[in-house]
Amino acid sequence: MRKFVVLICTLLLAFQAAKGQKHFLLPVWTGEELVDDKAISRLDVYLSDQPNGKALLVLPGGGYSNVTNAGHDLAGQMNLNGISVIILKYRLPSERHEVPLEDAEQAMRIIRKHAEEWNIDRHQVGVMGNSAGGHLAATLSTLYHSKETRPDFQILLYPVITMNPSFTHMGSRQQLIGKNPSKELETRFSAELNVNAQTPPAFIVVSAGDKVVPAQNSLAYTQALIDHQVPVSLHVYPYGTHGFGYSTKFKDADIWHPELMRWLKRNYK
């Protein structure tokens, strides 16, 4: 009987989430731009039926060796709160270090191009990334090439930030810039070294117990944001492993989920 009740509750929640969204796929590159492996890149678009103008470009993790399904689990809840979610499946670098950033910038262009059609405020488009996707989100936030591709805010979950071998995630580093990169390349993709006054405000969530990506990544980025007077909200929780995502199984999910929504509502009305 208990299993039946749980099943019914799960189905009701899924139905409620589905009511709040419109889902479709889009290619990132088309026409003459569609060369090499660009056909791999795509957007999963979840538009809210009750839009408040906010949108999130979600960049899943995977250590730059694969792209996980992260983001789909939060789309329904975000949609119910009026926030549209666009999940990017980006190309893997295989040492082509600029490729993920190229895809992320193109995704931002697409979102803003369709802003009116999708009931999105062009000035309320943020980026959200976890793990290596957090690195890509921080890279987009610090190395964007134009106002069109600059996120208005960034949300980072247990992100890889640095390429400094003393506290980076070595798998992500090697996939992105190789085993023996130049110092210039290491610096370029260490987000904490590229923060400036125009870097967008950040909301960062990390577990002190993360053994995969050291919390020092988030601490270094937070300090860089503070040094440049960029608003940042850092949340370090004592328990939990890497990759807790939007799961309600994470011990402090009942704290950080509402905190994120409060931060978004307070800063981006």
Residue pairs with C-beta under 8 A, 6 or more apart in sequence:
13 76
14 76
16 76
16 80
17 75
17 76
17 77
17 79
17 80
18 76
19 49
20 48
20 49
20 50
20 76
20 79
20 80
21 46
21 47
21 48
21 49
21 75
21 76
21 79
22 45
22 46
22 47
22 49
23 44
23 45
23 46
23 47
23 75
24 45
25 42
25 43
25 44
25 45
26 42
26 43
26 45
26 110
27 34
27 39
27 41
27 42
27 43
28 38
28 41
28 42
28 43
28 88
28 90
28 103
28 106
28 107
28 110
29 38
29 39
29 41
29 106
37 91
38 91
40 89
40 91
41 88
41 89
41 90
41 91
41 103
41 106
42 88
42 89
43 86
43 87
43 88
43 89
43 107
43 110
44 71
44 72
44 75
44 86
44 87
44 89
45 84
45 85
45 86
45 118
46 75
46 76
46 78
46 79
46 84
46 85
46 86
46 87
47 79
47 84
47 118
47 119
48 78
48 79
48 80
48 81
48 82
48 83
48 84
48 119
49 79
50 79
50 80
50 82
51 82
51 84
51 118
51 119
51 120
52 81
52 82
52 83
53 82
53 119
53 120
53 121
53 124
54 82
54 83
54 84
54 120
54 121
54 124
54 125
54 126
54 264
54 268
55 83
55 84
55 85
55 86
55 111
55 115
55 118
55 120
55 121
55 124
55 125
55 126
56 78
56 83
56 84
56 85
56 86
56 125
56 126
56 127
56 128
56 155
57 86
57 88
57 104
57 107
57 108
57 111
57 125
57 126
57 127
57 128
57 151
58 70
58 71
58 74
58 85
58 86
58 87
58 88
58 127
58 128
58 129
58 133
59 88
59 90
59 104
59 127
59 128
59 129
59 130
59 133
59 134
59 136
59 137
59 140
60 67
60 68
60 69
60 70
60 71
60 87
60 88
60 89
60 129
60 130
60 133
61 68
61 70
61 129
61 130
61 131
61 132
61 133
61 134
61 243
62 68
62 131
62 132
62 133
63 131
63 132
63 169
63 171
63 172
63 175
64 92
64 93
64 100
64 132
64 135
64 171
64 172
64 175
64 176
65 92
65 171
65 175
66 92
67 89
67 90
67 92
68 133
70 130
70 133
70 245
71 85
71 87
71 128
72 87
73 245
73 246
73 247
74 85
74 245
74 246
75 85
75 87
77 246
77 257
78 84
78 85
79 85
81 261
83 264
84 118
84 119
84 120
86 107
86 111
88 103
88 104
88 107
90 99
90 100
90 103
90 104
90 107
90 136
91 99
91 100
91 103
92 99
92 100
92 175
93 99
93 100
93 175
93 176
94 175
95 175
95 176
95 177
95 178
97 176
97 177
97 185
97 188
97 189
100 136
100 139
100 176
101 136
101 139
101 140
101 143
104 127
104 136
104 137
104 139
104 140
104 149
105 140
105 144
105 145
105 149
108 125
108 127
108 140
108 144
108 148
108 149
108 150
108 151
109 148
109 149
111 118
111 120
111 125
112 120
112 122
112 125
112 148
114 120
115 121
115 122
115 125
123 152
124 152
124 268
125 151
125 152
126 151
126 152
126 153
126 154
126 155
126 200
126 268
127 137
127 140
127 141
127 151
127 153
127 154
127 155
128 137
128 154
128 155
128 156
128 157
129 135
129 136
129 137
129 138
129 154
129 155
129 156
129 157
129 159
130 156
130 157
130 158
130 159
130 243
130 245
131 157
131 158
131 159
131 160
131 169
131 172
131 212
131 213
131 242
131 243
132 160
132 169
132 172
133 159
134 156
134 157
134 158
134 159
134 160
134 161
135 159
135 160
135 161
135 172
135 176
135 189
135 191
137 151
137 154
137 155
137 156
137 159
138 154
138 156
138 159
138 161
138 191
138 221
139 189
139 191
140 149
140 151
140 154
141 150
141 151
141 154
141 191
141 199
141 200
141 202
142 191
142 194
142 195
142 196
142 199
143 188
143 194
144 150
144 151
150 198
150 200
151 200
152 200
152 268
153 200
153 201
153 202
153 203
153 264
153 267
153 268
154 200
154 201
154 202
154 203
155 202
155 203
155 204
155 205
155 260
156 202
156 203
156 204
156 205
156 218
156 221
157 204
157 205
157 206
157 244
157 245
158 205
158 206
158 207
158 210
158 212
158 213
158 215
158 218
158 242
158 243
158 244
159 204
159 206
159 213
159 217
159 218
159 221
160 168
160 169
160 172
160 213
160 217
161 190
161 191
161 192
161 217
161 218
161 220
161 221
162 168
162 190
162 191
162 192
162 193
162 217
162 220
163 173
163 176
163 177
163 181
163 185
163 186
163 187
163 189
163 190
164 186
164 190
165 173
167 214
167 216
167 217
167 220
168 217
169 212
169 213
169 217
173 181
176 189
177 185
177 186
177 189
178 185
187 193
188 194
191 221
191 224
192 220
192 221
192 223
192 224
193 224
195 221
195 224
195 225
195 227
195 228
195 230
196 228
197 228
197 229
197 230
199 225
199 228
199 230
200 230
201 230
201 231
201 232
201 267
202 221
202 222
202 225
202 230
202 231
202 232
202 233
203 232
203 233
203 235
203 260
203 263
204 218
204 221
204 222
204 232
204 233
204 234
204 235
205 235
205 237
205 256
205 260
206 215
206 217
206 218
206 234
206 235
206 236
206 237
207 215
207 236
207 237
207 238
207 239
207 240
207 241
207 242
207 244
208 215
208 236
208 237
208 238
208 239
209 238
209 239
209 240
209 241
210 240
210 241
210 242
211 241
211 242
212 241
212 242
212 243
213 242
215 236
218 234
218 236
219 234
222 232
222 234
225 231
225 232
226 232
231 267
233 259
233 263
235 256
235 259
237 251
237 252
237 255
237 256
239 251
239 252
240 250
240 251
240 252
244 250
244 253
246 253
246 257
247 253
248 254
250 256
